[in-house]
Amino acid sequence: MKAKVYTIFTMLLLFAMTSCEHKDLCFDHAHTVDVKVVFDWRNAPGASPASMAVYLYPTDGSEPIRYDFTNREGGVVRVPIGEYDALCFNSDTKDIFTRNTTAPQTFELFSRPTTLMSGLSSLGVRAADAPRANGTENEDVASAPDMMWTDNSKEKIVLKLTDVSQTITFYPGQVVCNYDVEIRNVKNLKYTSGVSFSISTLAGGFLPYINKVTDDVVTIPFDGSMHQEASTVTGTTRTFGYSPTANRTHKLTVYAVLADDSKWYYTYDVTDQIHNAPDPRNVHIVLDGLPLPKPIVNGGGFKPTVKEWQTVDVEVRKYLKCTTSDIPYNR
């Protein structure tokens, strides 16, 4: 009887040891394959990012895997076998952050928060005191996004254990917009020390896997340049565009600091020019007239005691339609 019990015990022990050893073997030698990742720039031939990032999302709900490449061409990486969704974007940015990265559908790129009129800080202007366009007071203020190129997998990526070379190819395209502002026939520009702009109610981020902007809105500030001989002020910024699913108004605000340190604030409704732009990736906003104050020649000049912002709403009576620059974009 004792011999029989001993034999059974020995068999159970050997079985247990064999089972444990098998599990450890599988865990320590995960099934992976070499995969070549290629970035094909046919949709953005002029792009020159210094680095790229790829996120692979296992369809079984496991944690996403990130791979980084220190060039625009791609490279070979080691990937566990399985099925994946994927997205890519250039990672050589300084003002772009990511959030909601646990699923590809919610993965978001957004620009960092900032303050209004940073370009006028040297003139003693405090962003906290600056007025906002009516209805936009609660919008977050965000920096202009860096140049961004993204792409996503249109179909499931299936990686198998095989001796045949496996390749994942992405076709990144530009996803940010260039907004140029030009205001012509500016009065009394020679008495102005500095100008800055902001545009309200623009998209707060971009979802690269579904190729759409987010519905949250931000105000984006940017510096202005003065051209006295031409009597114009201009400015350029990047944006993620605007959400076409929402009926929203976009306000261009102009902040001007005059030579006597008085501060003036002008508001224009530029919704039509943004929404009806021939090329939504390259929007040229043209306005006619900026009524900066005229000094009093025989009466002591400006009133230097006025330190609060003086608000002026400008009616857009006309604008000029200009052709946009030809920048390739295909999605």
Salt bridges, closest charged atoms under 4 A:
ASP34 OD1 - ARG78 NH1 3.02
ASP40 OD2 - ARG42 NH2 2.82
ASP68 OD1 - ARG66 NH2 2.86
ASP85 OD1 - LYS156 NZ 2.88
ASP95 OD1 - ARG112 NE 2.55
GLU108 OE2 - ARG99 NH2 2.90
ASP129 OD2 - ARG126 NE 2.78
ASP151 OD1 - LYS154 NZ 2.73
ASP151 OD1 - ARG331 NH1 3.96
GLU182 OE2 - ARG184 NE 2.95
GLU182 OE1 - HIS284 NE2 3.46
ASP216 OD2 - ARG99 NH2 3.86
ASP288 OD2 - LYS318 NZ 3.48
